[in-house]
Amino acid sequence: MTKETHRSVELERSGSGRFVVRNVRGGEMPLGSGEDDAFTPVELLLAAIGGCTGIDVDLVTGRRAEPVRFVVRVSGEKIKDDAGENRMDDLRVEFDVAFPDGPDGDRARAALPRIMQQSHERLCTVSRTVEHASPITVSRVREDGDRAA
């Protein structure tokens, strides 16, 4: 791992079933279990997928024309599979994008299908990770701050 490739967030408990998520740049947001308006972990997963591919698409098409509408909707079904494990299935990303009339808008519309496909197939780190199922290591830090063996 290098400084250029390493990414991290920290979650601090703020109440029963509630956390504050912080990034290294000082941003923070509430996370919860769905009992209030705080985003749930599954909603953040969906937002990460949509945000990742949405940014890819926006950066490419936005160089051609400023969109008049740019909405990304991400949905899926939370299921319990045959092994009794919870997971998301049937994930879908839908772009609702419109560009102005004229040559710049035409260029943006022409680029849209290609960049949507490129983002999905190779650029979006989040959806690529979900589709390729990266292993996750879970460990505990002892109370004195050292990692438990």
C-alpha positions as CSV (number, residue, x, y, z in Angstrom):
1,M,0.0,0.0,0.0
2,T,1.2,3.5,-0.8
3,K,-0.1,6.9,0.1
4,E,-1.4,7.2,-3.5
5,T,-3.4,4.0,-3.4
6,H,-4.6,3.7,0.2
7,R,-8.1,4.8,1.1
8,S,-9.8,4.8,4.5
9,V,-12.7,6.1,6.5
10,E,-13.4,6.0,10.2
11,L,-16.7,5.3,11.9
12,E,-17.3,6.5,15.5
13,R,-20.3,5.4,17.4
14,S,-22.6,8.3,18.2
15,G,-25.5,6.3,19.7
16,S,-27.3,3.0,19.6
17,G,-27.1,1.9,16.0
18,R,-25.6,5.2,14.9
19,F,-22.2,6.3,13.8
20,V,-20.4,9.3,12.3
21,V,-18.3,8.4,9.2
22,R,-15.2,10.6,8.7
23,N,-12.8,10.8,5.9
24,V,-9.2,12.0,6.0
25,R,-10.1,15.3,4.5
26,G,-12.4,16.2,7.4
27,G,-15.8,15.3,5.8
28,E,-18.3,13.6,8.0
29,M,-21.8,12.2,7.7
30,P,-24.2,10.2,9.9
31,L,-24.8,6.5,9.4
32,G,-27.6,4.6,11.0
33,S,-29.7,1.5,11.0
34,G,-32.7,3.0,9.2
35,E,-34.5,4.2,12.2
36,D,-34.2,7.8,11.2
37,D,-33.0,9.8,8.1
38,A,-29.3,8.9,8.4
39,F,-28.1,6.8,5.5
40,T,-27.8,3.0,6.1
41,P,-24.7,1.1,5.1
42,V,-26.6,-0.5,2.1
43,E,-27.8,3.0,1.0
44,L,-24.2,4.2,1.1
45,L,-23.1,1.2,-1.0
46,L,-25.7,2.1,-3.6
47,A,-24.6,5.8,-3.4
48,A,-21.0,4.7,-3.8
49,I,-21.8,2.7,-7.0
50,G,-23.9,5.6,-8.4
51,G,-21.5,8.3,-7.3
52,C,-18.5,6.5,-8.8
53,T,-19.9,5.9,-12.2
54,G,-21.8,9.2,-12.1
55,I,-18.6,11.1,-11.6
56,D,-17.0,9.3,-14.5
57,V,-19.9,10.0,-16.8
58,D,-20.2,13.7,-15.7
59,L,-16.5,14.4,-16.1
60,V,-16.5,13.2,-19.7
61,T,-19.8,14.5,-20.9
62,G,-19.5,17.7,-19.0
63,R,-16.4,18.6,-21.0
64,R,-18.7,18.7,-24.1
65,A,-21.8,20.4,-22.6
66,E,-23.2,21.3,-19.2
67,P,-26.2,18.9,-18.6
68,V,-29.6,20.4,-18.1
69,R,-30.5,17.3,-16.0
70,F,-28.2,14.7,-14.5
71,V,-29.7,12.1,-12.1
72,V,-28.3,8.7,-11.3
73,R,-30.6,6.2,-9.7
74,V,-29.2,3.0,-8.1
75,S,-31.4,0.2,-6.9
76,G,-31.3,-3.4,-5.9
77,E,-32.9,-6.1,-3.9
78,K,-31.7,-7.0,-0.3
79,I,-32.0,-10.7,-0.1
80,K,-31.1,-13.7,2.1
81,D,-29.6,-16.2,-0.3
82,D,-29.9,-20.0,-0.1
83,A,-27.0,-20.2,2.4
84,G,-28.8,-17.8,4.7
85,E,-26.5,-14.9,3.9
86,N,-27.7,-11.3,3.5
87,R,-26.6,-9.5,0.4
88,M,-27.7,-7.2,-2.4
89,D,-28.9,-8.7,-5.8
90,D,-30.1,-7.3,-9.1
91,L,-28.2,-4.1,-8.7
92,R,-29.1,-1.5,-11.4
93,V,-27.7,1.9,-12.3
94,E,-30.0,4.2,-14.3
95,F,-28.9,7.5,-15.8
96,D,-31.5,10.2,-16.4
97,V,-29.4,12.8,-18.3
98,A,-30.3,15.5,-20.7
99,F,-28.1,18.0,-22.5
100,P,-29.0,21.3,-24.3
101,D,-29.8,21.4,-27.9
102,G,-27.0,22.2,-30.3
103,P,-23.6,20.9,-31.3
104,D,-22.1,20.7,-27.8
105,G,-25.2,18.9,-26.5
106,D,-25.0,16.5,-29.5
107,R,-21.3,15.7,-28.6
108,A,-22.3,15.0,-25.0
109,R,-25.2,12.8,-26.1
110,A,-22.9,10.9,-28.5
111,A,-20.3,10.3,-25.7
112,L,-22.8,9.2,-23.1
113,P,-23.2,5.5,-24.1
114,R,-19.5,5.0,-24.5
115,I,-18.5,6.5,-21.1
116,M,-21.3,4.7,-19.3
117,Q,-20.0,1.4,-20.7
118,Q,-16.3,2.3,-19.9
119,S,-17.2,3.4,-16.4
120,H,-19.1,0.1,-15.8
121,E,-16.5,-2.2,-17.4
122,R,-13.2,-0.7,-16.2
123,L,-13.2,2.8,-14.6
124,C,-15.5,2.8,-11.6
125,T,-13.5,1.3,-8.7
126,V,-16.6,0.7,-6.6
127,S,-18.6,-1.3,-9.1
128,R,-15.5,-3.1,-10.3
129,T,-14.8,-4.2,-6.6
130,V,-18.4,-5.3,-6.1
131,E,-18.5,-7.3,-9.2
132,H,-15.1,-8.9,-8.5
133,A,-15.8,-9.5,-4.8
134,S,-12.7,-8.3,-3.1
135,P,-11.9,-10.2,0.1
136,I,-12.4,-8.3,3.4
137,T,-10.2,-8.8,6.5
138,V,-11.8,-8.2,9.8
139,S,-9.6,-7.6,12.9
140,R,-9.8,-6.2,16.4
141,V,-7.7,-3.5,17.9
142,R,-7.0,-4.0,21.6
143,E,-7.9,-1.3,24.1
144,D,-4.3,-0.1,24.2
145,G,-4.4,0.6,20.5
146,D,-2.3,-2.5,19.4
147,R,-3.9,-4.9,17.0
148,A,-4.9,-8.2,18.6
149,A,-3.2,-11.3,17.4
